[in-house]
Amino acid sequence: MVFFDAGETLLRAEPSFPELAAKVIRSRGHQAGSDDVIRTSRELGSHFRRAADEGRTFSASADESKAFWTAFYTDMLGHLGIDDPEAPEVLFQTFSNPDNYGLFDDVLPALDQLQAAGLRLGIISNFEGWLEGLLRRLGILNRFDVVAISGPLAVEKPDPRIFKWAVEQAGVSADRCVHVGDQPYFDAEAATACGLHGVLLDRYGRWPDVREFPVIPTLRELPTVAARLGA
C-alpha cells in the first residue's frame, strides 16, 4: 500500500501557491512577487509545527481552518509590510476554491506505474473536507482505496491515530505501507514512528540535510523506492 499526502505532493494551487498569492496581493494594489511570498512563507513555516506541538489542529474543522489560515495570511502580509485588513479573507477564499488547484505533472505517471505493479493506493492528508471533492474533480479519487482526511476524521498528522486508522482501513500491516509527503515532521517522520515506511518528497530542495528516510525530488522515483521498501 502506498499512501500520499495531498497538498504540495499530489496537487498544488495553480500555477503555484507563491504565484497565486502574489497575484491576489497585486490585484489589491500592493507590490509583491512570488519570491517575496516564498521567503515570507518559509519564515512563517513554524506556525504549523507550533500548532502541532501545542496540541492544536488547523484543518479538523471549518472554523479552526479559517481562523488558522486567516491568521497565517495576516502574518504573511505583515512580514511583507502590507496593511490591508480585508486581504487575509480574500486569500483564504482564494485558496479554499477547488477551481484554483491542479495536479503536478508527475502524479498520473507515478500512480499508473504503482498500480501496474499491483500496489494499492491511499491518501493520508491534513486537509479540509472538501479535498475529496477536489480529488474527484481532478479525476483521481477512484484511484485510492483509502482516503484519510483530517477534516472529516478530526485528527491530524502527526497524530498516530490518523495513520493507524488508514492502515486498519487498508487491511495491511504498517510495515507493508509507504507514506510519501512533502514535510519531514508531518509526513515521513510521523509515518515512520507509526511503523510505515516514510518517504520525503522534496520538490524544491528545501531539506538537503535529511538523512533519516528516503528523499525523492519527484514522484517519478517513488515506484522504485516503494519496491525497495517492500510495500
C-alpha positions, 0 to 999 in steps of 0.5 A: 500500500502506498499512501500520499499526502495531498497538498504540495505532493499530489496537487498544488494551487495553480500555477503555484501557491507563491504565484497565486498569492502574489497575484491576489496581493497585486490585484489589491494594489500592493507590490509583491512577487512570488519570491517575496511570498516564498521567503515570507512563507518559509519564515512563517513555516513554524506556525504549523509545527507550533500548532502541532506541538501545542496540541492544536489542529488547523484543518479538523474543522471549518472554523479552526481552518479559517481562523488558522489560515486567516491568521497565517495570511495576516502574518504573511502580509505583515512580514511583507509590510502590507496593511490591508485588513480585508486581504487575509479573507480574500486569500483564504477564499482564494485558496479554499476554491477547488477551481484554483488547484491542479495536479503536478505533472508527475502524479498520473505517471507515478500512480499508473506505474504503482498500480501496474505493479499491483500496489494499492493506493491511499491518501493520508492528508491534513486537509479540509473536507472538501479535498475529496471533492477536489480529488474527484474533480481532478479525476483521481479519487477512484484511484485510492482505496483509502482516503484519510482526511483530517477534516472529516476524521478530526485528527491530524498528522502527526497524530498516530491515530490518523495513520493507524486508522488508514492502515486498519482501513487498508487491511495491511500491516504498517510495515507493508505501507509507504507514506510519501509527503512533502514535510519531514515532521508531518509526513515521513517522520510521523509515518515512520514512528507509526511503523510505515515506511516514510518517504520525503518528497522534496520538490524544491530542495528545501531539506538537503540535510535529511538523512533519516528516510528516503528523499525523492525530488519527484514522484517519478522515483517513488515506484522504485523506492516503494519496491525497495521498501517492500510495500 
